[in-house]
Amino acid sequence: MEPVEINAGAWYLRSLRDDDRLSDVPALALLGVADAAGYVARAEAGWADESLFIWAVCIPTTGETVALIGVQQTGPESGELCGTARDGYAAALEAGAGPVSRFAAGALGLETAPLANALP
């Protein structure tokens, strides 16, 4: 599956990137991801094999990543919803939870539990 962008009100959700135009690697380091470049590659592979769906939660005007949210399939009809945010951006993470849960249910047929505070 190709990554899907989501408008979550005041926040914009997009797939992670690390290319010549945009790199999320510095933001991922701020979120506590040890191997940020590897994490981007893992996220891309997850979209490709439809097992893990990770979004960068961004400030729409700058594209700056302030949180991560994702769904990992845990069963035929279930998934784990988890995410983490930089200090001061918990509202961005919370704003993404509803739209991502609806995407998981509508597009993937996965029911998710409430948002867990952890790296997707």
Phi and psi in degrees as a GROMACS rama.xvg file:
@    title "Ramachandran Plot"
@    xaxis  label "Phi"
@    yaxis  label "Psi"
@TYPE xy
-75.1597  144.194  GLU-2
-57.4002  144.759  PRO-3
-111.413  131.669  VAL-4
-89.7184  145.06  GLU-5
-130.43  134.218  ILE-6
-93.8704  118.214  ASN-7
-114.483  58.6919  ALA-8
70.2954  -111.737  GLY-9
-80.0082  -0.883255  ALA-10
-125.958  154.168  TRP-11
-121.052  128.174  TYR-12
-109.386  129.985  LEU-13
-144.493  166.87  ARG-14
-69.4479  158.586  SER-15
-72.2278  149.436  LEU-16
-137.477  149.99  ARG-17
-153.095  81.718  ASP-18
-138.457  -169.372  ASP-19
-72.3242  -13.5948  ASP-20
-100.955  -31.8771  ARG-21
-153.318  134.05  LEU-22
-129.515  126.925  SER-23
-89.7992  -0.0994974  ASP-24
-56.4724  -48.549  VAL-25
-61.293  -40.276  PRO-26
-66.5812  -37.873  ALA-27
-64.483  -36.9851  LEU-28
-61.9053  -39.5165  ALA-29
-65.5671  -24.8784  LEU-30
-88.6706  2.31863  LEU-31
89.3256  15.5496  GLY-32
-81.6956  119.339  VAL-33
-68.5675  -51.0805  ALA-34
-108.496  80.5379  ASP-35
-62.4152  -43.2635  ALA-36
-64.7148  -39.9962  ALA-37
-64.8405  -35.4408  GLY-38
-65.3394  -40.8864  TYR-39
-61.5204  -44.0926  VAL-40
-63.1422  -40.8769  ALA-41
-62.39  -41.234  ARG-42
-63.4949  -42.9679  ALA-43
-62.1579  -41.807  GLU-44
-65.3981  -36.9117  ALA-45
-62.6243  -42.1319  GLY-46
-63.6252  -43.3148  TRP-47
-63.2066  -41.1528  ALA-48
-98.8906  5.58259  ASP-49
58.8055  40.056  GLU-50
-113.605  -21.2832  SER-51
-147.95  128.854  LEU-52
-124.848  109.914  PHE-53
-118.468  135.303  ILE-54
-120.661  144.739  TRP-55
-85.6925  128.917  ALA-56
-93.2961  117.955  VAL-57
-120.677  154.38  CYS-58
-74.1705  120.489  ILE-59
-59.144  -35.628  PRO-60
-76.335  -25.0555  THR-61
-116.503  -20.487  THR-62
78.9247  4.61527  GLY-63
-66.9237  130.405  GLU-64
-80.4654  123.214  THR-65
-117.789  -10.0839  VAL-66
-158.666  165.238  ALA-67
-125.354  142.69  LEU-68
-142.653  145.088  ILE-69
-158.007  165.761  GLY-70
-127.82  127.508  VAL-71
-115.44  129.703  GLN-72
-67.6954  129.068  GLN-73
-114.765  -13.5471  THR-74
-161.289  -179.933  GLY-75
-59.175  -31.9387  PRO-76
-132.215  22.0445  GLU-77
-136.125  154.719  SER-78
-149.412  157.457  GLY-79
-99.6672  126.708  GLU-80
-101.32  120.009  LEU-81
-145.23  160.477  CYS-82
-171.054  170.311  GLY-83
-148.206  153.198  THR-84
-133.055  153.367  ALA-85
-68.2454  158.069  ARG-86
-53.3926  132.051  ASP-87
88.0839  -0.896311  GLY-88
-122.017  25.7464  TYR-89
-59.2281  -33.4321  ALA-90
-63.7304  -33.6527  ALA-91
-65.4783  -43.0753  ALA-92
-64.1137  -46.954  LEU-93
-61.4794  -38.4023  GLU-94
-64.9164  -29.6358  ALA-95
-80.8778  -19.4137  GLY-96
-61.3914  -46.6151  ALA-97
-63.1381  -52.968  GLY-98
-60.8415  -37.8485  PRO-99
-69.5673  -39.757  VAL-100
-61.2897  -41.3828  SER-101
-67.1067  -38.2562  ARG-102
-61.8021  -45.8413  PHE-103
-59.1769  -42.0473  ALA-104
-71.827  -49.2026  ALA-105
-75.6306  -43.0135  GLY-106
-92.3836  -30.0947  ALA-107
-110.868  -13.519  LEU-108
71.2791  27.3248  GLY-109
-110.636  128.685  LEU-110
-89.4584  136.538  GLU-111
-118.319  149.705  THR-112
-77.4316  171.128  ALA-113
-57.3184  156.772  PRO-114
-55.9384  127.008  LEU-115
-100.596  140.782  ALA-116
-86.0703  92.0716  ASN-117
-162.778  160.291  ALA-118
-64.5173  134.153  LEU-119
